[in-house]
Amino acid sequence: MFKKMFGKKKKSSGTAPLDDSIRTAVVGDVIVIPGFSPTFEDAYFIVESKNRLESAYGNTFEIIGVDDDRRVSMEWSDDDDSPIAVTDHDNAMGLSVIGIEEDTLSQWDDIKSIENFVEFGGENYYYRNSHEVYYYKDGTSEGEGFWIWDFGNEDDERGVSVVKWEGMPFEVYTSVSLSSHIVRVYRQ
């Protein structure tokens, strides 16, 4: 009975039902994340680009979204139920913020121990993985490689990532993990 009342979406003549998940977003769409603004109101981001990332762990996808003064990336894997990692790109930090040096990252990359951690904001973030990633702007360009070290807090609701592009300094970003079911897309 509930499926009859709520489970069906209206169909246009000859077209499939609208899928309002982030996976179907295109440049120009608006993505709404409930409670994600600095004042805990809904945040609205216009899709600026949709990119593909490829690594030994498979493909992930990234949307760069902007509002007036905020730029974020939203990243997810092929799995329909995977969470979305939302990263604020306006606040790149250096390695000193997490109390780590380049040599330590290199050692941790060799060891790959989940007992290693960095501290940020009074909380421990544990090593999850490190690997090379190829970035395909708009999903079609020739891939450009970078290296990433990922750390997660104990419940994996927040993360810290260290990114290193060739010829660039190390950059540290923080992210929040959100359920893909709360993020909505509105067509342009």
N, C-alpha and C positions, 0 to 999 in steps of 0.2 A: 504494500500500500504506500509506504513512504517513497519507494522508488518511483512509483507512478506520479506522486505529487512533486518530488524534488529531483529525481534522477535524470529526467529527460531535459534536453535543451532544445529550443526551437530550431528547426532547420530552415534555411533559405531554400528556394526551389533549386534542387540539383547540387547543393553544396553540403559539405560536411559540417557537423556542429562546431561552433566556435570553441577553440581551445585557448583559454586565457592564461596558460602557464607561461613562465619565463622562457621555457624552451622554444616557444613559437614567436617570441618577440623579434621585431625587426627595427632597423634604424628609423627613428621618428616616433615609435610607440612610447607610451608613458607607463612606467612601472611604479606600482604603489606598494610600499612596505609599511604595514600598520605599526604605529608607535616608534618609528625609527628616526624621527627628526630629533634634534637636540632638545626640543621641548616635549618629547614623547608623543607628539602628534604624528599622523601619517606623513610619510616622506614620499615625494613625487619626483621621479627621475626620468628625464627624456633620454632614450637610447641614442647614444652617439656612435657606437660601433659594436659589432658582434664578432668575436674572435674565437679561433680554435687553438687549443694548446695540446701538444702531443708529447708523451713521454713513455718510458718503459712501463708505466702503470696504466696506459691507455689514453683515451681522449677526454679532455675536459673542455668546457665552453665558458666564455667570459663575455659579459656585457659591460661596457663602460657607460655609466649613466651620469647625467649632470642635472643639477638644478641651478639656481642663481649663483650660488657661491660654494657649492660642494660637488666633488667628483668622487664617485665610487666605482669599484668593479664588483660584479656579482658573478661568482664562478660555481659551476656544478659539473657533475659527471654524467655519463650516459644513463645511469640508473635513475628511474623515475622517482624513487623515494629518497634519493640522496639529498642531504641538506645543501643549502646555498651558503657559500662563504662570501660575506659582504665586507669589503676592505675599503677604508677611506684612503684615497690616493693623494690627498692634499697634505698629508702629514708624514712624509718619509723621514725616518730617523736614522742615525748612525749606529754602528755596532756598540759603542760605549753605553748607549741607553740600556742595553740588555747585559752589559758587563762581560762581553766576550770579544775575543780577537780572532783574526783571520786564521791563524795557526790552529786554534782550538776547533774552529769549524771544519778545517781540513782533517784533523784527527777524528772528529766525530763522524765525518763522512766515511772514513775507513772502518771505524768500529761499529757504527750503527746501533748503539745501545740506547734502549728506551729509558735507562736510568739517568742519562745526561739531561740536564735542564738549564734553562735560562730564567732569570727573574725579571719581571716587569710589573710595575704597579703593585708591588707587594705580594705577587702571586707567582708560583712556579709554573713554567711552561715546559713540558717534557718533549724531548726529541721524538718525532714521528717518522720522518724520512728525509732524505736529501737525494736529489737527482737532477739530471739535465732535462730541460724542457725546450721544445721548439714552439715558437709563437707565430701563428699565422694571422696577420691582421686581416680583418673582414673575412676570415676563413679561406681566403683564396691566394694570398700573397705567398712568396717564397718564405719558408720558415727561417726565423732568426733565433738562435739558441741563447739560453741563459741558464744559470744554475740556481736552485732554490733549496733552502733548508726550512722544513716545516716543524713547528712546535705547537702543542696544544695543552690547554690547562687540564686539570684532572678529569673534568666531565666533557671535554672537547666542545664546549659551547663558545669558547674564545680561542683565538690562535695568534701566534706571532710567526711571521715569515721573514727570512733573510733572502734577499734577491741580489744576484750579481750578474750584470750584463758585462760583456767584454768591453774593456776600456772605460768602464764607469765605476764609481765607488759602490761599496756595499750599501744596500738600502734595507731598512727594517720597517715592516708594516704590521699593524694589528688588524684582526678580523673578528667578525661575529658570525656564528653559525646559526642559520635560520631554517625552519621547515619550509620546503618548497611549496607547501600547501597554503601558506599565508600570503605569498607574493602574487600579485595580480597584474595583468597587462591590459592596457586600454589602447585600442588601435587609433592611429592618427586620423 
